[in-house]
Amino acid sequence: MASALYQSIEILGREKGIDPEIVVNAVEDAIALATRKYYKTVENMRGEMDRETGEIRAYVYKTVVETPELVEDPDNQLTLEQARELAPEVEVGGELRFYKDTTPLGRIAAQMAKQVIFQKVREAERDTVFNEYAHRAGEILTATVKRLEPMDVIFDLGKTEARMPKREQSRLEQFAVGERVRVVLLRVDRAAKGPQVIVSRAAPALVQSLFQSEVPEIYDGTVTIRAIAREAGERSKIAVMSRDKDVDPVGACVGMKGMRVQSIIRELRGEKIDIIEYSDEITTFAEKALQPAKVSRVSITDLAEKQLEVIVDDTQLSLAIGKKGQNVRLAAKLLQWKIDIKSEEEKRQEVEQQMQAMGGGPSTPIEQVVELGDSVMEKLIAAGITTVEALADMTAEELSEIPGIGEKTVEKIAVAVRHYFGQYEEGEERPVPVPSEPALVEGEEAIAAAAASDEAGDEVHSMTNTPEEILAGQAADVGSAEEVSEFSAEDIAEAEDESSDIDANDDNDAREAGIELDNDTVDELVDQAQEVSDEGIDDGERDRD
């Protein structure tokens, strides 16, 4: 029959959940330490407890060596010859025991033994707790709230306590002491005060466990959960698929009138849950993961780095990104891919830039814009603007900074560029293509223009008339042909030279003054030259009279 001491040790072991032999070994070590302390010796000493009688003894043991030369520690070793004098049957390597009297051990030795026993028991208890929970990471446990600390919540697991840090809590949850909740076992940390069990209510495994308990199809394996992404207290996304084609995985998780998913939402204190159908095709899966936003298209940009490019309509961009980027962030966690989300407008601009970069950009010579005029082109080319595209990209302020370019010229340039690209405002006449005609020789162009603008076209009898014939015809309106004949060919040439001198002088003066000669200005100068010519003809008539 076991002694009363041993029976007490067994009871203690059951309460602490440790092996009674560990407690017995702790008692024996405590007795040996107390005895060594009492006798003030450095000899090797052990304790021994008799399970039947409960007697505790302490003894010194010495190891047997063959010759005196091999003795290194006289206090703990003795030769074979010395050992056989005490025990004839001993062999080399054996031990001899020398029991010490433990009767003189007093209160101090007993207190020391008690401390050693408690320390050994605590160490054994810690090892038991660690071995109990270390391999159960990810398991769902039912715990009772033991106390609330400023940042942490302490739970009672029965055999030990568990701690839930602030980062593992949901912002929607508040606990009361004594409340029973389900938690996820994250890990077991070894610490100086013993192993610390860390639990969580923010882990995705909690959502998975709740779905397994609420959805029979998930419990029996008909519907499987392929991926979960969660931001505790905000939103969770769960991807499910069915092994049976007749079972809708999303409908099974939602339940009739949403009863199943609503039960999980209540357990999570109102956290939003998005349930989507899993797809092996990553682009299709990405479109579903970004719900409720509607995705225009998805493309894989880097397969090795797992990067996706998602294009959405401009009106869907904010919805796809979500509040503070939550929707696209959860989708990226669910897919385990990087997602670059863009609007249609952003993608269009990017493509245009890439095309310009690849092709070097369009470069149409500025000479193609015939409406600008030679003088304006010279000023633009002098300023370094040689292409139509560069001219179209410039603002009115930038154009006005070019020497010789004023406000009216800026407007003229804008109209010319707009017409070059085929853009006409309301009320503007588009050019009508005319059939090509034989080229006119010098002098005939002015005659043809005069004939086209003159309503009395019958006065011009032929496009081949000479200048003398034209002047003779005009003089017929104010006098007879004989009066016109008084003007010699020299008078006509002098009038023409005077007109050309006026045109040249006006043009040079205008250029020196920095005035741009547009089409209207040129027409005015031509009119002035014509008036001078007419005045010369009138003076000749008055002299004749």
C-alpha positions in Angstrom: 0.0 0.0 0.0 1.3 3.4 -0.9 2.3 5.8 1.8 0.2 8.8 2.7 3.0 11.1 1.3 2.9 9.3 -2.1 -0.9 9.5 -2.2 -0.8 13.3 -1.6 1.7 13.5 -4.5 -0.7 11.7 -6.8 -3.5 14.0 -5.9 -1.3 17.1 -6.6 -0.3 15.6 -9.9 -3.9 15.1 -11.0 -4.8 18.7 -10.0 -1.9 20.2 -11.9 -2.2 17.8 -14.8 1.3 16.5 -14.4 2.8 13.0 -13.9 3.2 12.0 -10.2 6.7 10.8 -10.9 7.7 14.3 -11.7 6.6 15.4 -8.3 8.5 12.5 -6.7 11.7 13.4 -8.5 11.2 16.9 -7.4 11.0 15.8 -3.7 14.1 13.6 -4.1 16.1 16.5 -5.6 15.0 18.8 -2.9 16.2 16.4 -0.1 19.5 15.9 -1.8 20.0 19.7 -2.1 19.1 20.3 1.5 21.4 17.6 2.8 24.4 18.9 0.7 23.6 22.4 2.1 23.5 21.0 5.7 26.8 19.0 5.5 28.5 21.7 3.4 30.0 19.2 1.0 30.6 19.1 -2.8 30.1 15.4 -3.1 27.6 14.0 -5.5 24.4 13.5 -3.6 21.0 12.0 -4.4 17.7 11.7 -2.7 15.6 8.6 -2.5 11.9 8.1 -1.5 10.3 4.8 -0.6 6.8 4.7 -2.2 5.6 2.1 0.3 6.8 3.6 3.5 7.2 7.2 2.5 10.8 7.3 3.9 13.1 9.8 2.3 16.9 9.2 2.4 19.9 11.0 1.0 23.2 9.4 0.0 26.6 10.2 -1.6 27.7 8.1 -4.5 31.2 7.6 -5.8 32.3 6.1 -9.1 34.9 3.3 -9.2 38.0 3.6 -11.4 40.7 1.0 -12.0 44.0 2.6 -10.8 44.9 5.5 -8.6 46.3 7.3 -11.7 42.8 7.6 -13.1 41.4 9.3 -10.0 40.6 13.0 -11.0 38.1 13.9 -8.2 38.9 12.2 -4.9 35.6 13.4 -3.4 33.6 11.6 -6.0 35.9 8.8 -7.2 37.7 5.9 -5.6 40.0 3.1 -6.9 38.9 -0.5 -7.6 41.0 -1.7 -4.7 39.3 0.7 -2.2 35.9 -0.2 -3.5 36.3 -4.0 -3.2 37.3 -3.5 0.4 33.7 -2.2 0.9 31.9 -4.3 -1.7 33.8 -7.3 -3.1 31.5 -7.7 -6.1 31.9 -4.1 -7.4 33.4 -3.6 -10.9 35.1 -0.6 -12.7 32.5 2.0 -13.5 30.2 1.0 -10.7 28.9 3.2 -7.9 29.1 2.9 -4.2 26.5 4.6 -2.0 27.2 6.3 1.4 24.0 7.2 3.1 23.8 10.5 5.1 21.7 11.0 8.2 18.8 13.4 7.4 17.6 13.5 11.0 19.5 16.7 11.9 17.9 18.6 9.0 16.0 21.5 10.5 13.5 24.1 9.4 15.8 25.9 7.0 16.5 22.8 5.1 12.8 21.9 4.9 12.0 25.4 3.6 14.7 25.0 0.9 13.3 21.6 0.0 9.8 23.1 -0.3 11.0 25.9 -2.7 12.7 23.3 -4.9 9.6 21.2 -5.0 7.4 24.1 -6.0 9.9 25.2 -8.7 10.0 21.7 -10.2 6.3 21.4 -10.2 5.8 24.8 -11.9 8.3 23.8 -14.6 6.5 20.5 -15.1 3.2 22.4 -15.3 4.6 24.8 -17.9 5.9 21.9 -20.0 2.5 20.2 -19.8 0.7 23.3 -20.9 3.0 23.9 -23.8 2.8 20.3 -25.0 -1.0 20.5 -24.7 -1.6 23.6 -26.9 1.6 23.9 -29.0 0.3 21.6 -31.8 -3.2 22.9 -31.8 -2.6 26.2 -33.6 -5.6 27.2 -35.7 -8.1 25.3 -33.6 -11.3 26.8 -32.3 -11.6 26.9 -28.6 -14.4 27.9 -26.3 -13.1 30.2 -23.6 -14.5 32.2 -20.7 -13.6 35.8 -20.2 -11.7 35.9 -17.0 -10.7 39.6 -16.8 -10.4 42.7 -18.9 -7.1 44.6 -19.1 -6.6 48.0 -20.7 -5.4 46.5 -24.0 -5.8 42.7 -23.6 -8.5 40.3 -22.8 -7.7 37.3 -20.6 -9.6 34.1 -21.1 -9.8 31.0 -19.0 -9.2 27.8 -21.0 -9.5 25.5 -18.0 -5.9 24.3 -17.6 -4.4 27.6 -18.3 -5.1 31.2 -19.2 -5.1 32.7 -22.7 -4.4 36.2 -23.8 -6.0 38.1 -26.7 -3.9 41.2 -27.7 -5.6 44.4 -29.0 -4.5 43.7 -32.7 -6.4 40.3 -32.5 -9.6 41.9 -31.4 -12.5 43.1 -33.6 -13.4 46.8 -33.1 -17.1 45.9 -33.1 -16.9 43.5 -30.1 -17.2 44.2 -26.4 -16.8 41.5 -23.7 -18.1 41.0 -20.2 -16.5 38.9 -17.5 -17.9 35.4 -17.4 -19.0 35.5 -21.1 -18.3 32.4 -23.1 -16.9 33.0 -26.6 -15.2 31.1 -29.4 -11.6 32.0 -30.1 -8.9 30.8 -32.5 -5.7 29.5 -31.0 -2.9 31.3 -32.8 0.3 30.1 -31.0 1.9 29.3 -27.7 4.9 31.5 -26.7 7.5 30.3 -24.2 8.2 33.1 -21.7 10.0 33.4 -18.4 6.8 33.2 -16.4 5.6 30.2 -18.4 4.0 29.5 -21.7 1.5 32.1 -23.0 -1.4 31.0 -25.1 -2.3 33.6 -27.7 -5.9 33.5 -29.1 -7.7 35.7 -31.6 -11.1 36.8 -32.8 -9.7 38.5 -35.9 -8.3 35.4 -37.7 -9.9 34.2 -40.9 -10.1 30.7 -39.4 -12.9 31.9 -37.1 -15.1 32.7 -40.1 -14.3 29.4 -41.6 -15.3 27.6 -38.4 -18.5 29.5 -38.2 -19.5 28.5 -41.7 -18.7 24.9 -41.0 -21.0 24.9 -38.0 -23.8 26.8 -39.8 -23.7 25.3 -43.3 -24.2 21.5 -43.5 -22.9 21.4 -47.1 -19.5 22.7 -45.9 -19.5 20.3 -42.9 -20.0 17.2 -45.1 -17.6 18.4 -47.8 -20.1 19.1 -50.6 -19.1 22.8 -50.6 -15.6 23.7 -49.8 -14.1 27.0 -48.8 -11.1 27.8 -51.1 -10.0 31.2 -49.8 -10.9 33.7 -47.1 -9.8 37.4 -46.8 -10.8 39.3 -43.7 -10.4 42.7 -42.0 -11.9 42.1 -38.6 -14.8 44.3 -37.7 -15.1 45.7 -41.3 -15.6 43.1 -44.1 -14.8 39.6 -45.1 -14.6 37.9 -48.5 -15.0 34.2 -48.8 -14.6 32.1 -52.0 -16.5 28.8 -52.1 -17.0 26.1 -54.7 -19.2 23.0 -55.0 -18.2 19.5 -55.7 -21.8 18.8 -56.8 -23.0 20.6 -60.0 -26.5 20.5 -58.6 -25.6 22.5 -55.5 -25.1 26.2 -55.7 -22.2 27.0 -53.3 -23.2 30.7 -52.8 -26.9 29.9 -52.2 -25.9 27.1 -49.7 -23.9 29.5 -47.7 -26.4 32.3 -47.7 -29.4 30.0 -46.8 -33.0 30.6 -47.2 -33.7 34.3 -46.9 -30.1 34.7 -45.7 -30.7 32.9 -42.4 -27.4 31.1 -42.4 -25.1 34.0 -43.2 -27.1 36.3 -40.9 -26.4 34.0 -38.0 -22.7 34.2 -38.7 -22.9 38.0 -39.0 -24.6 38.2 -35.6 -21.8 36.1 -34.1 -19.2 38.5 -35.6 -21.2 41.5 -34.2 -22.4 42.9 -37.6 -19.3 42.3 -39.8 -20.1 42.4 -43.5 -19.5 39.2 -45.5 -19.2 38.8 -49.3 -19.7 35.3 -50.6 -18.4 34.7 -54.1 -18.0 31.6 -56.3 -14.5 30.4 -56.8 -13.0 30.0 -60.3 -9.8 28.3 -61.5 -9.6 31.0 -64.2 -7.8 33.9 -62.4 -9.3 36.6 -64.6 -12.8 35.4 -63.9 -12.1 35.0 -60.2 -10.7 38.5 -60.1 -14.0 39.9 -61.6 -16.0 38.2 -59.0 -13.6 39.1 -56.2 -14.1 42.8 -56.9 -17.8 42.7 -56.6 -20.0 44.7 -56.2 -18.1 46.7 -58.8 -18.6 45.8 -62.4 -15.3 45.1 -64.1 -14.7 45.9 -67.8 -11.8 43.6 -68.4 -8.9 41.8 -66.6 -5.5 41.0 -68.0 -2.4 39.4 -66.6 0.6 41.7 -66.8 3.2 39.6 -65.1 2.6 35.9 -64.5 5.8 35.3 -62.6 5.1 38.1 -60.1 1.4 37.4 -60.1 0.2 40.8 -61.2 -3.2 41.7 -62.7 -4.4 44.8 -64.4 -8.1 45.5 -63.9 -10.0 48.1 -66.1 -13.3 49.5 -64.8 -15.6 52.2 -66.1 -15.0 55.7 -64.8 -18.1 55.5 -62.7 -17.2 52.2 -61.1 -13.6 53.1 -60.1 -14.4 54.3 -56.6 -16.7 51.4 -56.0 -14.0 48.9 -57.1 -11.4 50.5 -54.9 -13.8 50.7 -51.9 -13.6 52.8 -48.8 -9.9 53.5 -48.0 -9.0 50.8 -50.6 -10.7 48.0 -48.6 -12.4 46.3 -51.5 -9.4 46.0 -53.8 -7.2 45.1 -50.8 -9.4 42.2 -49.7 -9.7 41.0 -53.4 -5.9 41.0 -53.6 -5.6 38.9 -50.4 -8.3 36.5 -51.7 -6.5 36.0 -55.0 -3.0 36.1 -53.7 -2.2 38.4 -56.7 -1.2 42.0 -57.0 -4.0 44.1 -58.5 -3.5 47.3 -60.4 -6.9 48.9 -61.0 -7.4 51.7 -63.6 -10.3 53.5 -65.1 -11.0 53.5 -68.9 -9.8 57.1 -69.2 -6.5 56.4 -67.4 -5.9 53.3 -69.6 -6.6 55.3 -72.8 -4.1 58.0 -71.8 -1.6 55.3 -71.0 -2.0 53.6 -74.3 -1.6 56.9 -76.2 1.6 57.7 -74.3 3.0 54.3 -75.0 2.1 54.6 -78.7 3.8 58.0 -78.9 6.8 56.7 -77.1 7.1 53.6 -79.3 6.7 55.5 -82.6 8.5 58.6 -81.5 5.2 60.6 -81.8 3.7 62.0 -85.0 5.8 64.7 -86.7 4.0 66.6 -89.5 5.9 69.5 -90.9 4.4 72.9 -90.1 4.5 73.8 -93.8 1.5 71.5 -94.3 -0.7 74.2 -92.6 -1.1 76.5 -95.7 -3.4 78.9 -94.0 -0.6 80.2 -91.7 1.2 82.2 -94.4 4.9 82.4 -95.1 5.7 85.2 -92.6 4.0 83.4 -89.7 5.7 80.2 -90.6 9.1 81.9 -90.6 8.4 83.3 -87.1 7.3 79.9 -85.8 10.2 78.0 -87.3 12.6 80.6 -85.8 11.0 79.9 -82.4 11.8 76.2 -82.8 8.2 75.1 -83.7 8.6 72.9 -86.7 5.7 70.4 -86.4 2.0 70.7 -86.5 1.7 68.6 -83.3 4.0 70.9 -81.4 2.0 73.9 -82.6 -1.3 72.3 -81.5 0.0 71.6 -78.0 1.0 75.2 -77.4 -1.3 77.6 -75.5 -2.3 81.1 -76.5 0.0 82.5 -73.8 3.0 80.6 -75.1 2.3 81.7 -78.7 2.0 85.3 -77.7 5.5 85.2 -76.2 7.0 84.5 -79.7 8.4 87.8 -81.2 6.1 89.2 -83.9 3.0 87.2 -82.8 0.1 89.3 -81.6 -3.4 88.4 -80.4 -4.9 88.5 -83.9 -2.1 86.2 -85.2 -2.7 83.8 -82.3 -6.4 83.6 -83.3 -5.4 83.1 -87.0 -3.0 80.3 -85.9 -5.7 78.6 -83.9 -8.2 78.7 -86.7 -5.6 77.4 -89.2 -4.7 74.5 -86.9 -8.3 73.7 -86.3 -9.0 73.7 -90.0 -6.0 71.5 -90.7 -7.4 68.8 -88.4 -10.8 69.1 -90.1 -12.5 70.9 -87.2 -14.9 73.7 -88.1 -17.1 75.7 -85.7 -20.7 76.4 -86.4 -21.1 79.0 -89.2 -17.7 78.4 -90.7 -17.6 77.4 -94.4 -15.7 74.3 -95.3 -13.6 74.6 -98.5 -15.3 73.2 -101.6 -12.9 71.3 -103.9 -12.8 72.8 -107.4 -11.6 71.1 -110.5 -8.0 71.8 -111.5 -7.4 74.3 -114.3 -4.3 74.9 -116.4 -1.7 76.9 -114.6 -1.7 80.6 -115.4 1.4 82.5 -116.4 2.6 85.5 -114.6 0.2 88.4 -115.0 -2.7 86.3 -115.9 -3.5 85.4 -112.2 -4.4 89.0 -111.4 -6.5 89.2 -114.5 -8.4 86.0 -113.7 -9.0 87.2 -110.1 -10.4 90.5 -111.3 -12.6 88.7 -113.8 -14.0 86.4 -111.1 -14.8 89.3 -108.7 -16.2 91.7 -111.3 -20.0 91.4 -111.8 -19.8 93.0 -115.3 -17.8 90.1 -116.6 -18.7 91.0 -120.2 -16.2 93.9 -120.1 -13.4 91.4 -120.0 -13.5 89.8 -123.5 -10.6 87.4 -123.2 -8.3 85.9 -120.5 -5.4 86.5 -122.9 -5.8 90.3 -123.1 -2.7 92.3 -122.3 -2.5 95.0 -119.6 -2.7 97.7 -122.3 -5.9 96.2 -123.6 -7.4 96.1 -120.1 -6.5 99.7 -119.4 -8.0 100.6 -122.8 -11.2 98.9 -122.0 -11.5 100.8 -118.6 -10.7 104.1 -120.3 -13.6 103.6 -122.7 -16.1 104.2 -119.8 -14.8 107.9 -119.4 -13.8 108.7 -122.9 -13.3 107.5 -126.4 -10.7 105.1 -127.6 -8.8 108.0 -129.2 -8.5 109.6 -125.7 -7.0 106.5 -124.3 -4.6 106.2 -127.1 -2.9 109.4 -125.8 -1.4 107.3 -122.9 1.7 105.7 -124.2 3.2 102.4 -123.1 5.7 104.3 -120.9 2.8 105.9 -118.9 1.3 102.5 -118.2 4.6 101.0 -117.1 5.2 104.0 -114.9 1.8 103.5 -113.2 2.5 99.8 -112.7 5.9 100.6 -111.2 4.4 103.1 -108.8 1.8 100.6 -107.6 4.5 97.9 -107.1 6.7 100.4 -105.2 3.8 101.2 -102.9 3.3 97.5 -102.2 6.9 96.9 -101.5 7.4 100.0 -99.3 4.3 99.2 -97.3 5.4 95.7 -96.8 8.9 96.7 -95.7 7.6 99.4 -93.4 5.2 97.0 -91.8 7.9 94.4 -91.3 10.2 97.1 -89.7 7.4 98.1 -87.4 6.8 94.5 -86.3 3.3 94.4 -87.9 2.1 91.1 -89.3 0.7 91.4 -92.8 -2.2 89.1 -92.9 -4.5 88.6 -95.9 -6.7 91.6 -95.0 -3.7 93.9 -94.7 -2.4 92.8 -98.1 -5.8 93.5 -99.7 -5.8 97.0 -98.2 -2.3 97.7 -99.7 -3.5 96.4 -103.1 -6.5 98.7 -102.9 -4.3 101.6 -102.2 -2.1 100.8 -105.1 -5.1 100.6 -107.4 -6.3 104.0 -106.2 -3.0 105.5 -107.0 -3.2 104.0 -110.5 -6.7 105.4 -111.0 -5.6 108.9 -109.8 -2.9 108.8 -112.5 -5.4 108.0 -115.2 -7.8 110.8 -114.0 -4.9 113.4 -114.0 -4.1 112.4 -117.6 -7.7 113.0 -118.6 -7.8 116.4 -117.0 -4.6 117.4 -118.7 -6.1 116.4 -122.0 -9.2 118.4 -121.4 
